[in-house]
């Protein structure tokens, strides 16, 4: 990636106080790699290696005792892999950012997508033997500094302690059939959307707009990944595209995805103005535009993610007569975005993604989306 963007914290760009040293933990089973990384990190002003461990269990043990700002984590390790450890690390050290450093994390590749979907803030491909110095060292330490200088994320309550409010009764008006599905997602949203899509009745032909917090470099690959799961046409949205049934439009990583009415047709508009919540892409402009373009025919699905993105736009869609569904806390990696919608009292139901998809079949009693 050309820019060290974070999947779940692009709204949190405040720097730490001047002079504060970023505490870095290295997790790699190779002693040689750890030794090289230690020298690279310690030579950069503002960075300090506070721990260098050979396994995920050792990392979790350290995190239970000491604070860490950035964890540099390998994927392929004996015993517990980096992918298995990542959710546990984020739970154990909620304020830490995780940079996945692995030879598997080629830019835009499946391993990088999976790492980001599990909550990593950034990924970087490990260089070949003998290539750890020079340009790589500068890129690595720049990434670590960027992650370490972001404001700490809010501490997340364990899922078992989250008590969601009781959802309201779902009321589906056949006079206002399903015309557009707008999905908002961040950390944990990729597997949630996969689950949703797998259970969506193919007779539900309404176009799907998807805002998933990912860096722009990953969007084309993610669109291709989605296309393998569905009969629908999947595209990264571009300005002027006609919004049509049986299509999925994915927000690019550098603009908000919006839809506008142009006579009898709806078209894609890309907005690059900063969103109030700091996210880019942001679900709030998308949902607000769905409210204007579709009114009661619009449905919002708010999936797993940190923060409140989508809550303001969902409230506007609700006021326009649309229906809001939020992912239930027990299936979320982070119950931030859906939790904000639930706490605002605008969610028709709190359900797992597959259940939301099945419920949308109830709209089939109305007229078809056009």
N, C-alpha and C positions, 0 to 999 in steps of 0.2 A: 504494500500500500504506500502511496506517496505521502499520505498524511496519517498520523497516528490517531485516528478517530476511535472513539469508544462506542460500543454498542449501546450501553445503557446510561451513559453519563454525559452526553453532549450538552446537556443543559447546565452542567456543573463545571464551569471553566475557571472558577476563582482559584487564584494561586495561594499556596500556603505561605505563611509569614516568611519574610526575607531571612536568610541565614539558617533556615530549618533544613536539616539533612534528611534526605529520603532514605528510609530503611528498606533494604532489599534482601529478600530471601531467594536463594538459588536452589532449585530442586531438579537434580539430574543424577541418574545412576552412574554416569561416567565420571570417575575421579579426574581424568585428564580434562574433560570439558569444564567441570566445576572449577578447576584450578585456573584455566584460561579466563573463564568468565569472572572469577574473583579479581584477577589482575585488571581486567578491562573496567569493571565497575568501580573498584576502589581508586583507580587513577582519575576518575571523572569528579571534578569538584561538585559538591552537593549530593553525592551518592555515597552510601556506605553499605557494605555487605554485613548484615547482622546475623545471618545464618546461611550455611551451605550444607545441604543434606542430600543423602543418596536415595531417599524413598519418600513416597507420599505419607506413610504412617509417621515417619520422623518429622515431616513438615507439619502435620496435624498436631503432633505432640508439642512442637515448638510454639505453634500458634495458640495453643491453649495457655501458654505462659507469658508470651511476649508479643508486643505490637509489631506489625509489619505494614509498610506502605505499599510495596509492590512485590509480588511473587512472580519469579521467572520460572515457568514450569515446563518440563519436558512431557511429551505424550507417552512415548514407548519406554516403559520401565517395568522391571519384573514385579510380580505381585499386583499391586494396585496401579493401574495406568493413570496417566494424567487426566484422561476424560472421566474416569471413575472418581478421581480425587477432587476434581474441580468444584462440583457442588458442595462437597464437604468443606473445602477450603474457604469458599465464599460464606458458608454458614458459620465457620469457626472464626473467621476474621472478616466481618462484614464491611470494615472500612478499607480493606486492602483491594488493590487492583491486581488482576492476573494477566500477565503477558505470556502467551504460549510460545515457546521457542522450540521448534521441532522441524526436522527435515521434511516431514509430511505436510507442513503448513505452507504449501505453495499458494501464492496470492490468488484468491478466488476459488481455490480448490475445495473439495468436500470436507477435508479435515479442518480447514480454517473456518468454514461455515459451521461445522458442528461445534467447534470450540466457542465461537461467538454465541451460538444458540444456547450453550450451556452456561454462559455468563462471563466468559473471558472478555476483557476490555480491548485486547489487541492480539495480533498474532504476527510472528516473524519466522521466516524460514531459516533453519540452522544451515550455515554454509558448509561446504565440503572441508575435508581435512586440510589444515594448513591455510585456511582462508578466514580465520577468526579475527585478524587484525585489520588495520586500515579503515576502509569504508564501512565494513560491517560493525566494527567497534563504535564508530560514530553514530551509526543508525540505531544500534541497540541502546546506547546510553541516552540518546535523544528521546527514544520511545519511553524509556524508564522514567526520565525526568518529567516528560509530559504527563505520564500517568500519575506519578507521585505528587505533582504539583496541582492536581485537581482536588477540589474540596471533598472531604470525606462524605461518602454516601450515608444516608440514614440507616441506623441499625434496624434490621428486619426482625420482626417477631417470629418465632418458630410457628410453622403452620398449625400445630396443635393448639396454640394459644390464640389464634385468630378467630374471633367470633363474629361472623358476618351477620348483618341485619337480615331479618326475614324478608325474602323477595315478595314482591306484589304478585297478584294473580295475573297470569298471562292472558291478555285479551287480544285476539286476532280478528280484525274486522274484514270480512270478505269484500266489503266495498272498497277496501284499500289493499289490494294484493301486493305481493312482494315485487318491487321493481328494481331495487338495488341493494346489494349487501356490501357494507363497508366494514372492513376488518382492521383493527388497530392492535399492534403487537410489538413487544420488545424482548427483553431477556426471557427465554423460555418459550417465546412465541412461535419459533419455527416448528418444533415438534407438535405444539398445540394446533397450529394451522394445518399441519399434515393430518392430524387426527380428525379435525373438523372436515376437511375436504374429502377424506376417505368415507365419511358417513353421510355426505350430502346427497340427497336423492337426485339422480341425473335429470329428473323431470323439472327440478328447480333450475330454471334457465336464466334467472336474473344475473346481470353482470356483477362481478365481484371487484371491488376496489380494495387494495391491500397496502397499508402503510406498516412496514416492518423496519424497525430501527436497525440499519446495517450501513456500513460505509459504502460509498458509491461503487467502488471497485468490485464489490461482491454481487451487485444486483443482477447482472446478466447471467451469471452462473446460477444464482438462486432461481431466477425465472425458468431456466432450463431444467433445474431440479424439480420445480413444481410441475412443469409440463409432463414429466414422466409419471405423475400420479393421477392425471385427469384427462378426460376427453376435451376439456375446454382449451381454447387458445389462450396462451399465456404470453404477456408482453410487458416489458418495462415501459411505463407510460411515456408518451411524447405529446407535446402540445398539438392540439388539433385532431387527435384521434377521435373517431366516433365511438361512443360507448354503446356496445351491442351485447345482446344476450349471448350466453355461453362463452364469455371472455373473462379473463382475469387480468387486471391492470395493476402492475406493481409500481409503487412510488419509487422514483430514482433516489439515490442517496443524497442528492444535493438540492432537492426541491420538494415542496409540498404538492401532493396530488390532489387536484380539485376537479369538479365536474360542473359545467354550466349548461343551461338550456339555451339552445339556438333554434328558435322556432319549435318544430316538433322533434328535433333530435337533441341528444346530449353529447357534449364534447369535453375532452380532457383539456384542462388548463394547468400549467405548472407555475407555481408561485414561489419565488425565491426571497420574499421578504422575511425577515426574522420573525419567528413565532414568539408569542408572549412567554411560552414555557421554555424557550431556548432550544427545543428539539428541531432537528432537520434530518429527514422529513418529519413533520408533525402530523398527528392524526386529527388535531383540532380543526385546522382549515378544511381538511377532507370531509369531516363529519358535518361541519357547518354548511359546506357547499351541497352536500347530499340533502340536508334539510331544505335548502332553497330550491334545488332542482327536482326533488322527488317528494318532499313533504311526508305525508303518511305512508307513502310507498317505500320509504327507506328503512332499512334495518341496520343497526350497528352491532358488531360483535367485538367486545373488548377482551383481548387475551392477555396472557401473562406478560408482565413487564414492570420495571421500576418507575416510580414517579407518578405523575398525574396526567400525562398526555392522553387526550381523548375525552377527559371528563367534561371540559367546557363545550366541546363540539357535540358530545352526546347529549348534553342538557339542551342544546339548541335543537337538535333533531327530535328529542322528546317533545319539546314545546310545539314543534311543527306536526306532531301526530305520529312520528315514527316510533319504532320499537327498539329497545336497547337490551341486549343480552350481555352478561359478564361471566367470565370463567370463574368457576367455584374455586375457593382457596386451596382445597386439598389436592388439586391437580396442577397448581401453578408453581413454577420455579420461584417467582416473586409475585405476591398479590398486591402490587402497587397500583397499576393502572386499573385493573378490574375492581380492586378494593375501593379506589376513589369514586368510581361510578356507583358501586353498591352503597357506600356510605352517604352519597348524595341522594339516595332514594329514588333513582331514576331507572334502575334495572328491572325489567319485567321478570327476570329469573336469573339465579346464579346456578350455572350448570357446567359440567365438564364439556369440552369441545364437541365430542361425539353426540352428546345429548342435545346441544344447541342445534347441530346440523339436522338431527332427526326431527326436532321440533319445527324447523323451518318448512318441513314437508306439509305442515298444517296450512300453509299459505296456498297450497295447490288448489284448494277449493275455490279460490278467487280466479280472476281472469289472468292469462299469461302475461309475463313481463314483456314489454316491447321497447 
